[in-house]
Amino acid sequence: MALHRRIIPLIVACPLFLQNLDTSIMATALPSIADSLHLETLRLNLAITSYLLSLAVFLPASGWLADRFGARRVFCWAIVLFSLGSTLCGLANNLPELVVFRILQGMGGAMMVPVGRLILLRSVPSAELIAAMVWFTVPGAFGRLAGPMLGGLIVTFVSWRWIFLLNIPFGVLGVVMARIFIAKDGPEATLDPFDHRGFVLSAAGLVGLVGGFETAGKGLLPGAATLLMIAFGALALWVFERSSREHSTPIINLRLLKFPTYRTGVLGGMPLRIAIGASPFLLPLMFQLGFGLSPLLSGFLSLAPAVGSLSTRALIAGAIKRIGFRWLLVSATGLTAAFYASYGLFRPTTSHVLIFVVLLLGGLFNSAAMVTLNTLGYSDIPAPSMSRATALAGMAQQLSISMGVAFASTLVTGAAWLHGASADHLSARDFSPAFVVVGAVTLISVWSFLKLTEASGANLRAK
């Protein structure tokens, strides 16, 4: 692949680097932030889920905005908004302020990744898509790799506020590189009107469902209010689904799910992505609160999955062409589930070398599954529908990850309650059941991937 076709995937993946760096640093720093703000650690998962929920809510608008104002312009302004929100997070003095600024940060993040992926899909010929998608995932892997250690170093030697301020120089670099190497594009000649009703309904549905799951069992709201939020969210999404059938160009085009590979990527991959949201949230908490490790050592162990993830990049393109999408997805996801469940066997006395190796292998298979899934998902989508397809897939991905964080918090809280303790007195045994359940959830995606055929994605393998 020509040099410029390697540079473009790396540039548009800059937001993925920022998001993964932000999330992995945040997970490592949670106990320190909670101590600074005088909060229970699990209460701070609101700062993670509010960001992820903001991503899911505003993602559907990304495709329309890219068509309306030009993909490069929206991409650059999204990075600026993300960096601004990150700066304000670094200045927050309490949880409500942090949550509000994380929502603002999520608004920028909602435009960055799907628009970046759209630029990539429009810039790279299908013959080079597999290789381009592999390069696209490299910066994100580096973000996950750097995040845990940076988080541990920052909270150990300086203030936790630097975990947010650190995003600013990377944001500036992303904007400069985009303006240099990505060709300027204008608005689409013919553009459908914005689906305001669909946007409001989808946003209300997502906020209701994820907000309800987030508050369930944590005493933040009365039980009746939590159930009402979930019911309201489900109703809003049902109304949206009905109304979208009558709209020629709905903001979330569910008709794209008629393509089998895309449907597998969006719906079949949701359990896997829920697990991906849960595991990075649980690991640093288990190491620090359950095992009593320092933030620095916790960060070192937590970077092992990212090391494994990065190591698959050199092999995955060849593996897809030799093994095929179906069996690579089934085997990699099944092994990912097994490794997630095995994390529940870790104990405070377990060798740190063994923990690192197991986490590294888990990250390797998890990465293989995700790169394969993200490549397959767009193999049958027509070019005119690509912007809406990236928006819907991005929304589903962020919704799944935010559900994973809320799900993980609920599992640990429930385990602590069963053990006669509370969420502010977590022990190592409270995390083991959570990892077993996370592994079981991941297996649901295997069942979905088995429905693929040997011909799935054959048009990409043949290139």
C-alpha positions in Angstrom: 0.0 0.0 0.0 1.3 3.4 -1.0 2.7 5.6 1.8 -0.1 8.1 1.7 -2.6 5.3 2.1 -0.9 4.3 5.3 -0.8 7.9 6.6 -4.5 8.5 6.1 -5.6 5.5 8.3 -3.2 6.6 11.0 -4.4 10.2 10.9 -8.1 9.4 11.0 -7.4 6.9 13.8 -6.0 9.8 15.9 -9.4 10.1 17.6 -9.4 6.4 18.4 -6.1 6.9 20.1 -7.5 9.8 22.1 -10.5 7.9 23.2 -8.6 4.7 24.1 -6.0 6.8 25.9 -8.7 8.7 27.8 -10.7 5.6 28.8 -7.7 3.5 29.9 -6.1 6.4 31.9 -9.5 7.1 33.5 -10.0 3.5 34.6 -6.5 3.4 36.2 -7.0 6.8 37.9 -10.5 6.2 39.3 -9.5 5.4 42.9 -7.2 8.5 43.1 -9.9 10.8 41.6 -12.5 9.4 44.0 -10.2 10.0 47.0 -9.5 13.6 45.8 -13.3 14.3 45.4 -14.2 12.4 48.6 -16.4 9.8 46.7 -16.9 6.1 46.6 -14.9 4.7 43.7 -17.8 3.1 42.0 -19.7 6.4 42.0 -17.1 7.7 39.6 -18.2 5.2 36.9 -20.7 8.0 36.2 -17.8 9.9 34.7 -17.1 7.1 32.3 -20.7 6.1 31.4 -21.7 9.8 30.9 -19.0 10.2 28.4 -19.8 6.9 26.6 -23.5 7.7 26.7 -22.9 11.1 25.2 -21.0 9.4 22.4 -23.9 7.1 21.7 -26.5 9.9 21.7 -24.7 12.2 19.4 -23.1 9.6 17.1 -26.2 9.3 14.8 -25.8 12.9 13.7 -22.2 12.5 12.6 -23.0 11.1 9.2 -25.4 13.8 8.3 -23.0 16.5 9.6 -20.2 15.1 7.5 -22.3 15.2 4.4 -23.6 18.7 5.2 -20.3 20.5 6.1 -17.6 18.2 4.7 -16.0 15.3 6.4 -12.6 16.9 7.0 -14.1 20.0 8.6 -16.3 18.1 10.9 -13.4 15.8 11.8 -11.2 18.7 12.8 -13.9 20.6 14.8 -14.8 17.4 16.6 -11.2 17.0 17.8 -11.3 20.6 19.0 -14.5 20.1 20.9 -13.1 16.9 22.5 -10.0 18.7 23.6 -12.0 21.6 25.0 -14.1 19.2 27.0 -11.0 17.4 28.2 -9.5 20.7 29.4 -12.6 21.5 31.4 -12.6 18.0 32.9 -9.1 18.8 34.2 -10.5 21.8 36.0 -13.5 20.1 37.5 -13.9 20.4 41.3 -16.8 17.9 42.0 -18.6 15.0 40.4 -21.5 17.0 38.8 -19.0 19.3 37.0 -16.9 16.3 35.9 -20.0 14.6 34.5 -21.2 17.7 32.6 -17.7 18.3 31.1 -17.4 14.6 30.2 -20.7 14.9 28.3 -19.2 17.9 26.4 -16.1 15.8 25.7 -18.4 13.0 24.4 -20.1 15.3 22.0 -16.7 15.9 20.3 -15.8 12.2 20.5 -19.1 11.3 18.9 -18.0 13.0 15.7 -14.4 12.0 15.7 -14.3 8.2 15.2 -17.2 7.6 12.8 -16.3 10.6 10.6 -12.7 9.4 10.6 -13.8 5.9 9.6 -15.9 7.5 6.9 -12.9 9.4 5.5 -10.9 6.1 5.5 -13.7 4.2 3.7 -14.0 6.9 1.1 -10.2 7.2 0.6 -9.1 3.6 0.3 -10.0 1.2 -2.5 -11.7 -2.0 -1.4 -8.7 -4.0 -2.6 -6.7 -2.4 0.3 -9.4 -2.2 2.9 -8.2 -5.1 5.1 -4.7 -3.6 5.3 -6.1 -0.1 5.9 -8.3 -1.3 8.7 -5.3 -2.9 10.4 -3.4 0.4 10.2 -6.5 2.2 11.4 -6.4 0.2 14.7 -2.7 0.8 15.4 -3.1 4.2 17.1 -6.0 2.9 19.2 -3.8 0.1 20.3 -1.1 2.5 21.3 -3.7 4.5 23.2 -4.7 1.4 25.2 -1.0 0.6 25.6 0.1 4.0 26.9 -3.0 4.7 29.0 -2.7 2.4 32.0 1.0 3.2 32.6 0.5 7.0 32.0 -2.5 6.9 34.4 -0.4 5.2 37.1 2.5 7.6 36.6 0.3 10.7 36.6 -1.6 9.9 39.8 1.6 8.7 41.5 3.8 11.8 40.8 1.4 14.6 39.8 -2.3 15.5 40.0 -5.0 13.3 38.4 -6.1 16.5 36.5 -3.2 15.9 34.0 -4.9 12.8 32.7 -7.3 15.2 30.9 -4.9 18.0 30.1 -2.6 15.4 28.4 -5.2 15.1 25.5 -4.6 18.7 24.4 -1.3 18.3 22.5 -2.5 15.1 20.9 -5.6 16.9 19.7 -3.6 19.8 18.2 -1.4 17.3 16.4 -4.4 15.5 15.0 -5.9 18.7 13.6 -2.6 19.8 12.0 -2.0 16.4 10.4 -5.6 16.2 9.1 -5.4 19.6 7.4 -2.1 18.7 5.8 -2.8 15.1 4.5 -6.6 14.8 4.1 -8.1 16.3 1.0 -10.6 19.1 1.6 -14.2 18.1 0.7 -17.3 20.1 0.5 -21.0 19.4 1.3 -22.9 16.8 -0.7 -24.7 18.2 -3.7 -28.0 16.7 -2.6 -28.6 16.3 1.1 -31.7 15.0 2.9 -33.2 17.2 5.7 -32.0 16.4 9.3 -34.3 13.9 11.1 -35.0 16.0 14.2 -37.7 13.7 15.5 -35.6 10.6 15.1 -32.7 12.3 16.8 -34.8 13.3 19.9 -36.4 9.8 20.1 -33.2 7.9 19.8 -31.4 10.2 22.3 -34.3 9.8 24.8 -34.3 6.1 24.4 -30.6 5.7 24.9 -30.5 8.0 27.9 -33.4 6.2 29.5 -32.0 2.7 29.0 -28.4 3.3 29.9 -29.3 5.7 32.7 -31.6 3.2 34.2 -29.1 0.4 34.0 -26.5 2.7 35.5 -28.5 3.6 38.6 -30.0 0.1 39.2 -29.1 -1.2 42.6 -26.8 1.6 43.5 -29.1 3.7 45.7 -28.7 6.8 43.5 -32.4 6.8 42.7 -35.5 5.1 44.1 -36.1 1.7 42.6 -39.4 2.9 41.0 -37.6 5.8 39.3 -35.0 3.5 37.9 -37.6 1.2 36.5 -39.5 4.2 35.0 -36.3 5.3 33.3 -35.8 1.9 31.7 -39.4 1.7 30.6 -39.3 5.2 29.2 -36.1 4.4 27.2 -37.5 1.2 25.8 -40.7 3.0 24.8 -38.9 5.9 23.1 -36.7 3.4 21.1 -39.9 1.5 20.1 -41.6 4.6 18.9 -38.4 5.6 17.0 -38.2 2.2 15.3 -41.9 2.5 14.2 -41.5 6.1 13.0 -38.2 5.3 11.1 -40.1 3.0 8.8 -42.1 5.9 7.5 -39.1 8.2 7.1 -37.2 8.0 3.8 -33.9 9.0 5.4 -34.0 8.4 9.2 -31.1 9.6 11.3 -30.5 5.9 12.2 -31.1 3.9 9.1 -32.1 0.5 10.6 -32.8 -0.7 7.0 -29.0 -1.2 6.7 -29.3 -4.2 9.0 -30.7 -6.1 6.0 -27.1 -6.7 4.9 -26.1 -9.9 6.8 -22.4 -9.0 7.4 -23.3 -5.5 8.6 -26.1 -6.9 10.9 -23.5 -9.4 12.3 -21.1 -6.6 12.9 -23.6 -4.3 14.7 -25.9 -6.7 16.5 -23.9 -9.9 16.7 -20.9 -8.0 18.0 -22.8 -6.3 20.9 -22.1 -8.9 23.6 -18.4 -8.9 22.7 -18.3 -5.1 22.9 -20.2 -5.1 26.2 -17.4 -7.4 27.6 -14.8 -5.0 26.1 -16.4 -2.2 28.1 -16.6 -4.2 31.3 -13.1 -5.7 31.4 -10.9 -2.5 31.3 -13.2 -1.0 34.0 -12.9 -4.0 36.3 -9.2 -4.8 36.0 -7.7 -1.6 37.6 -10.3 -1.6 40.3 -9.5 -5.3 41.2 -5.8 -4.6 41.2 -6.0 -1.5 43.4 -9.1 -2.1 45.6 -9.1 -5.9 45.7 -5.4 -6.7 45.6 -4.1 -3.5 47.2 -1.6 -2.7 44.4 -0.3 0.8 43.7 -1.7 2.8 40.8 1.7 2.4 39.0 1.8 -1.4 39.3 -1.9 -1.6 38.4 -1.2 0.5 35.3 1.7 -1.8 34.4 -0.4 -4.9 34.6 -3.4 -3.3 32.8 -1.3 -2.4 29.8 -0.8 -6.2 29.1 -4.0 -6.5 27.0 -2.9 -3.6 24.9 0.5 -5.2 24.2 -1.3 -8.3 23.1 -3.7 -6.2 21.0 -0.8 -4.5 19.2 1.0 -7.7 18.5 -1.9 -9.0 16.3 -1.6 -6.2 13.7 1.2 -7.8 11.8 -0.6 -11.1 11.3 -4.3 -10.3 11.1 -4.6 -9.4 7.4 -2.9 -12.7 6.4 -5.0 -14.6 8.9 -8.3 -13.2 7.4 -7.3 -14.2 3.9 -6.2 -17.7 4.9 -8.7 -18.7 7.5 -11.7 -16.6 6.5 -13.9 -14.2 8.5 -16.3 -16.8 9.9 -13.9 -19.2 11.6 -11.5 -16.5 12.7 -14.3 -14.6 14.4 -15.6 -17.8 16.1 -12.3 -19.0 17.3 -10.9 -15.6 18.4 -14.2 -14.7 20.2 -14.4 -18.1 22.0 -10.9 -17.7 23.2 -11.5 -14.2 24.3 -14.5 -15.4 26.4 -12.3 -18.0 28.0 -9.6 -15.5 29.0 -12.2 -13.0 30.4 -13.5 -15.8 32.6 -10.0 -16.8 33.6 -9.3 -13.3 35.0 -11.7 -14.3 37.8 -9.1 -16.9 39.0 -6.6 -14.1 39.8 -5.8 -13.8 43.5 -3.7 -11.3 45.5 -1.0 -14.0 45.7 -1.0 -14.8 42.0 2.4 -14.1 40.3 2.4 -10.7 38.5 4.3 -12.3 35.6 1.5 -14.9 35.2 -1.2 -12.2 35.3 0.7 -10.1 32.7 1.0 -13.1 30.3 -2.6 -14.1 30.7 -3.8 -10.6 30.1 -1.5 -10.3 27.1 -3.0 -13.4 25.5 -6.5 -12.2 26.2 -5.8 -8.9 24.5 -4.3 -10.7 21.5 -7.4 -12.8 20.8 -9.7 -9.9 21.6 -7.9 -7.7 19.1 -8.1 -10.4 16.4 -11.8 -10.7 16.9 -12.4 -6.9 16.8 -10.2 -6.1 13.8 -11.9 -9.0 11.9 -15.4 -7.9 12.9 -14.8 -4.2 12.0 -13.5 -5.1 8.6 -16.3 -7.5 7.7 -19.1 -5.2 8.8 -18.7 -2.8 5.9 -18.0 -5.3 3.2 -21.5 -5.2 1.6 -22.5 -1.6 2.3 -23.1 0.5 -0.8 -20.9 3.7 -1.0 -23.9 6.1 -0.8 -25.0 4.6 2.5 -21.5 4.5 4.1 -21.9 7.7 6.2 -25.1 6.4 7.8 -23.6 3.0 8.2 -20.6 4.3 10.1 -22.9 6.4 12.4 -25.1 3.5 13.3 -22.2 1.1 13.9 -20.4 3.7 16.0 -23.6 4.3 18.1 -24.1 0.6 18.7 -20.4 0.2 19.6 -20.4 3.1 22.2 -23.8 2.0 23.6 -22.4 -1.5 24.1 -19.3 -0.3 25.8 -21.3 2.1 28.1 -23.6 -0.8 29.0 -20.5 -2.9 29.7 -19.2 -0.3 32.3 -22.7 -0.1 34.0 -23.0 -3.8 33.9 -19.6 -4.4 35.4 -20.3 -1.9 38.2 -23.6 -3.6 38.9 -22.0 -7.1 39.0 -19.3 -6.0 41.5 -21.9 -4.1 43.7 -24.1 -7.2 43.7 -21.2 -9.5 44.6 -20.2 -7.2 47.5 -23.8 -7.2 48.8 -24.0 -11.0 48.6 -20.7 -11.2 50.6 -22.2 -8.9 53.3 -20.2 -5.8 52.3 -20.9 -2.6 50.3 -19.6 -0.9 47.2 -17.2 1.3 49.3 -15.6 -1.8 50.9 -14.7 -4.0 47.9 -12.5 -7.1 48.2 -10.8 -9.4 45.8 -13.6 -12.0 46.0 -16.1 -9.4 44.7 -14.5 -9.3 41.3 -14.3 -13.0 40.5 -18.0 -13.6 39.7 -18.1 -10.5 37.6 -15.3 -11.8 35.2 -17.1 -15.2 34.9 -20.3 -13.5 33.9 -18.4 -11.2 31.4 -16.9 -14.3 29.8 -20.3 -15.9 29.5 -21.8 -12.8 27.9 -19.0 -12.8 25.3 -20.0 -16.3 24.2 -23.3 -15.0 22.9 -21.4 -13.4 20.1 -19.9 -16.7 19.1 -23.4 -18.1 18.5 -24.1 -15.1 16.2 -20.8 -15.5 14.3 -21.6 -19.2 13.6 -24.5 -18.0 11.5 -22.1 -16.5 9.0 -21.3 -18.4 5.8 -17.9 -19.3 4.3 -18.7 -16.7 1.6 -19.1 -13.9 4.1 -16.6 -11.2 3.2 -15.3 -13.2 0.2 -15.1 -10.0 -1.9 -12.5 -8.6 0.5 -10.5 -11.8 0.8 -10.2 -12.1 -3.0 -8.6 -8.7 -3.4 
